[in-house]
Every structure is written in C-alpha cells, then in structure tokens.
C-alpha cells in the first residue's frame, strides 16, 4: 500500500506541475497520468531491406546465345526472387525461433536468395545492364 500511495502522490504532483506549466507553454508535462500497465505493446522486428531492382527495359544481350527477351526474363527473375526472399525473411523474423514455421520461412528465404544469386550470375555472364 505504501508504494501505491507514493505512486499516486508522484502522479498528482507531476500533474500539478504540468497544470502549472501548461500556460507557460510546457504542455508535454501534462501527459504523465497514465496507469501502470496501460501502455501500448511494442514489438521489435527485423528491419526490411529493399531489394535492388533491375529495370528489365535496361538490359540486353551481350552475346549471341541470349536474346534481349532472355535477359529481360532473367532480370525479372532476379527481381522476383529478391522480393520473395525479403518476404520470407520477414515471415521468419515474425515467427518464434526454433519452430517449424520459423525454420520453413528461413529455408524459403535462403532458397530464394540462392535462386536470385544464380539468376544474377547468369545475367552478369550473358547480358548487359544500362545505368
């Protein structure tokens, strides 16, 4: 009971100071009277990186084995796989570690990253990308 009384006194005292300072222009001190445990939950998440997209209209064939359309398809594949890896990585970050959902999402993100790297290598070897 002693702790609750001290907390109430502190809240009342801060509220009084906030009320006294409000006309002076210090309005932020008046928002202190919040009940313990009534705050908003904050959930931390892994930051999402945006995949660098390759503009398919700015790629072309660099050798006779690939057509411009082949290179555009590769650019689209790289873009799609990077986006899917980001989505799966976000899902994995939002699931509990050591669960089948987390492991599955993480494995999918790794697969998509590998697919993107493979398509990127093929694009680099056979096509050009204009800046």
VEXDREN-2710 file (C-alpha; in Angstrom, 1 decimal):
% VEXDREN-2710
k/r/px/py/pz
1/UNK/0.0/0.0/0.0
2/UNK/2.9/2.3/0.7
3/UNK/4.2/2.0/-2.9
4/UNK/0.8/2.7/-4.4
5/UNK/0.3/5.8/-2.2
6/UNK/3.7/7.1/-3.2
7/UNK/3.0/6.5/-6.9
8/UNK/-0.3/8.3/-6.6
9/UNK/1.4/11.2/-4.9
10/UNK/4.0/11.3/-7.6
11/UNK/1.4/11.3/-10.3
12/UNK/-0.7/14.0/-8.6
13/UNK/2.5/16.1/-8.0
14/UNK/3.6/15.8/-11.7
15/UNK/0.1/16.5/-12.8
16/UNK/0.1/19.7/-10.7
17/UNK/3.4/20.8/-12.1
18/UNK/2.1/20.1/-15.6
19/UNK/-1.0/22.1/-15.0
20/UNK/1.1/24.9/-13.6
21/UNK/3.4/24.9/-16.5
22/UNK/0.8/24.5/-19.2
23/UNK/0.0/28.2/-19.6
24/UNK/3.7/28.9/-19.9
25/UNK/4.0/26.6/-22.9
26/UNK/5.2/23.3/-21.5
27/UNK/2.3/21.1/-22.5
28/UNK/4.3/17.8/-22.6
29/UNK/4.4/17.5/-18.7
30/UNK/0.6/17.2/-18.6
31/UNK/0.5/13.7/-20.2
32/UNK/2.1/11.8/-17.4
33/UNK/-1.0/10.5/-15.6
34/UNK/-1.0/7.0/-17.3
35/UNK/-1.9/3.9/-15.3
36/UNK/0.9/1.4/-14.9
37/UNK/0.5/-1.5/-17.4
38/UNK/-1.9/0.5/-19.6
39/UNK/0.8/1.3/-22.2
40/UNK/0.9/0.2/-25.8
41/UNK/2.8/-3.0/-26.5
42/UNK/5.9/-2.6/-28.7
43/UNK/7.0/-5.5/-30.9
44/UNK/10.6/-5.4/-32.2
45/UNK/11.1/-6.6/-35.7
46/UNK/14.0/-7.1/-38.1
47/UNK/14.4/-4.2/-40.5
48/UNK/13.5/-5.0/-44.0
49/UNK/15.9/-4.2/-46.7
50/UNK/14.6/-3.3/-50.1
51/UNK/15.9/-5.4/-52.9
52/UNK/17.7/-3.6/-55.7
53/UNK/15.5/-4.0/-58.7
54/UNK/16.9/-4.3/-62.2
55/UNK/14.9/-2.5/-64.8
56/UNK/14.1/-5.1/-67.4
57/UNK/13.9/-2.5/-70.1
58/UNK/17.5/-1.6/-69.5
59/UNK/19.0/-5.0/-70.1
60/UNK/20.1/-6.6/-73.3
61/UNK/22.0/-9.5/-74.8
62/UNK/25.8/-9.3/-74.5
63/UNK/26.4/-12.5/-76.6
64/UNK/24.7/-14.5/-79.4
65/UNK/23.5/-17.2/-77.0
66/UNK/20.9/-15.0/-75.3
67/UNK/18.3/-12.7/-76.7
68/UNK/17.2/-9.4/-75.2
69/UNK/14.0/-11.1/-74.1
70/UNK/16.1/-13.8/-72.3
71/UNK/17.9/-11.1/-70.5
72/UNK/14.6/-9.3/-69.6
73/UNK/13.3/-12.6/-68.2
74/UNK/16.5/-13.0/-66.1
75/UNK/16.1/-9.5/-64.7
76/UNK/12.5/-10.2/-63.8
77/UNK/13.6/-13.5/-62.2
78/UNK/16.3/-11.8/-60.1
79/UNK/13.7/-9.1/-59.0
80/UNK/11.1/-11.7/-58.1
81/UNK/13.5/-13.9/-56.2
82/UNK/14.8/-11.0/-54.2
83/UNK/11.3/-9.9/-53.3
84/UNK/10.3/-13.4/-52.3
85/UNK/13.5/-13.7/-50.1
86/UNK/12.6/-10.5/-48.4
87/UNK/9.0/-11.6/-47.7
88/UNK/10.1/-15.0/-46.4
89/UNK/12.8/-13.3/-44.3
90/UNK/10.1/-11.0/-42.8
91/UNK/7.9/-14.0/-42.0
92/UNK/10.8/-15.8/-40.4
93/UNK/11.6/-12.8/-38.3
94/UNK/8.0/-12.6/-37.2
95/UNK/7.8/-16.3/-36.1
96/UNK/9.2/-17.7/-32.9
97/UNK/12.8/-19.1/-33.3
98/UNK/13.1/-22.9/-33.1
99/UNK/9.6/-23.5/-34.6
100/UNK/8.8/-25.3/-37.8
101/UNK/7.2/-22.1/-39.2
102/UNK/10.4/-20.1/-38.5
103/UNK/12.6/-22.9/-40.0
104/UNK/10.4/-23.2/-43.0
105/UNK/10.3/-19.5/-43.7
106/UNK/14.0/-19.2/-43.1
107/UNK/14.7/-22.1/-45.5
108/UNK/12.5/-20.5/-48.2
109/UNK/14.3/-17.2/-47.8
110/UNK/17.6/-18.9/-48.3
111/UNK/16.3/-20.8/-51.3
112/UNK/15.0/-17.6/-52.9
113/UNK/18.4/-15.8/-52.2
114/UNK/20.2/-18.7/-53.9
115/UNK/17.8/-18.5/-56.9
116/UNK/18.4/-14.8/-57.1
117/UNK/22.2/-15.2/-57.0
118/UNK/22.1/-17.9/-59.7
119/UNK/19.9/-15.8/-62.0
120/UNK/22.1/-12.7/-61.2
121/UNK/25.2/-14.7/-62.2
122/UNK/23.6/-15.8/-65.4
123/UNK/22.5/-12.2/-66.1
124/UNK/26.1/-10.9/-65.4
125/UNK/27.7/-13.5/-67.6
126/UNK/25.4/-13.1/-70.7
127/UNK/23.7/-9.7/-70.6
128/UNK/24.4/-6.1/-70.1
129/UNK/22.6/-3.7/-67.8
130/UNK/22.5/0.0/-68.7
131/UNK/22.8/2.5/-65.9
END
